Amino acid sequence: MAALVLSGFPATAQQKVYEGEEAAALRCANTMAFTAVALESSGRIGAVEKQVMLDITIRILADHVTGTWAQKKAALRVVRDRRDVVETFEDFERFANQCLRQFPIN
């Protein structure tokens, strides 16, 4: 996977570039979080299920992505902005199980 560069943000010592496994973990985390919020908003899952998916997102970020929480959140914004709604849902359908195998949370 290509590098995830936090372009559009001021260059500082805090800027971080994510590549390989970390970039893949960020994409998985974004897919899980976005889908959780969308499914709950449309009434397809409840608040508890949404929270479980968001907790998985947090664990993926905590366990598989380096950097500060600010850097991780900035990277998630970049990932989110690169994918439209349809692409994100397609990612979820194709990769959710793979994400959980590749980035275990327990």
C-alpha positions as CSV (number, residue, x, y, z in Angstrom):
1,M,0.0,0.0,0.0
2,A,1.2,3.5,-0.7
3,A,2.3,5.8,2.0
4,L,-0.3,7.9,3.8
5,V,1.1,11.4,4.0
6,L,-0.7,14.0,6.0
7,S,-0.7,16.5,3.2
8,G,-2.8,19.6,3.6
9,F,-1.6,20.0,7.2
10,P,1.2,22.4,8.2
11,A,4.6,20.7,8.1
12,T,5.8,20.3,11.7
13,A,7.9,18.0,13.7
14,Q,4.6,16.3,14.6
15,Q,3.8,15.3,11.0
16,K,3.8,11.6,10.5
17,V,3.9,9.4,7.4
18,Y,2.1,6.0,7.6
19,E,3.1,3.2,5.2
20,G,2.5,-0.5,4.8
21,E,0.7,-2.3,7.7
22,E,0.1,1.0,9.5
23,A,-1.6,2.6,6.5
24,A,-3.7,-0.6,6.1
25,A,-4.7,-0.5,9.8
26,L,-5.8,3.1,9.4
27,R,-7.9,2.2,6.4
28,C,-9.5,-0.7,8.4
29,A,-10.1,1.6,11.4
30,N,-11.7,4.2,9.1
31,T,-13.9,1.7,7.4
32,M,-15.1,0.2,10.7
33,A,-15.9,3.6,12.3
34,F,-17.6,5.1,9.3
35,T,-19.7,2.0,8.7
36,A,-20.7,1.9,12.4
37,V,-21.9,5.4,12.4
38,A,-23.8,5.1,9.1
39,L,-25.5,1.8,10.1
40,E,-26.6,3.2,13.4
41,S,-27.8,6.4,11.8
42,S,-29.9,4.4,9.4
43,G,-31.4,2.2,12.1
44,R,-29.7,-1.0,10.8
45,I,-27.7,-1.5,14.1
46,G,-28.3,-0.3,17.6
47,A,-26.2,2.0,19.8
48,V,-24.5,-1.0,21.5
49,E,-23.4,-2.6,18.2
50,K,-22.1,0.8,17.0
51,Q,-20.1,1.2,20.2
52,V,-18.6,-2.3,19.8
53,M,-17.4,-1.3,16.3
54,L,-16.0,2.0,17.5
55,D,-14.2,0.1,20.3
56,I,-12.7,-2.2,17.7
57,T,-11.6,0.9,15.8
58,I,-9.9,2.4,18.9
59,R,-8.1,-0.9,19.6
60,I,-6.8,-1.2,16.0
61,L,-5.5,2.3,16.3
62,A,-4.0,1.7,19.8
63,D,-2.4,-1.6,19.0
64,H,-1.4,-1.3,15.3
65,V,-0.7,2.3,14.6
66,T,2.2,4.3,16.0
67,G,2.2,8.0,16.8
68,T,0.1,10.3,19.0
69,W,-3.6,10.3,19.1
70,A,-3.6,13.6,17.3
71,Q,-1.5,12.1,14.5
72,K,-3.8,9.1,14.3
73,K,-6.9,11.3,14.1
74,A,-5.3,13.4,11.4
75,A,-4.4,10.3,9.4
76,L,-8.0,9.0,9.8
77,R,-9.3,12.4,8.3
78,V,-7.0,11.9,5.3
79,V,-8.2,8.3,4.8
80,R,-11.9,9.4,5.2
81,D,-11.4,12.2,2.7
82,R,-9.9,9.9,0.1
83,R,-12.8,7.5,0.1
84,D,-16.4,8.3,-0.7
85,V,-19.4,6.6,1.0
86,V,-19.8,3.9,-1.6
87,E,-16.1,3.0,-1.6
88,T,-16.1,2.8,2.2
89,F,-19.1,0.5,2.4
90,E,-17.6,-1.7,-0.4
91,D,-14.4,-1.8,1.7
92,F,-16.4,-2.9,4.7
93,E,-18.1,-5.7,2.8
94,R,-14.8,-6.9,1.2
95,F,-12.3,-6.4,4.0
96,A,-14.0,-6.3,7.5
97,N,-13.2,-10.0,8.3
98,Q,-9.7,-9.6,6.9
99,C,-9.2,-6.5,9.0
100,L,-10.0,-8.3,12.1
101,R,-7.7,-11.2,11.2
102,Q,-4.8,-8.9,10.1
103,F,-5.2,-6.5,13.1
104,P,-6.3,-8.6,16.1
105,I,-7.7,-6.7,19.1
106,N,-7.3,-9.3,21.8
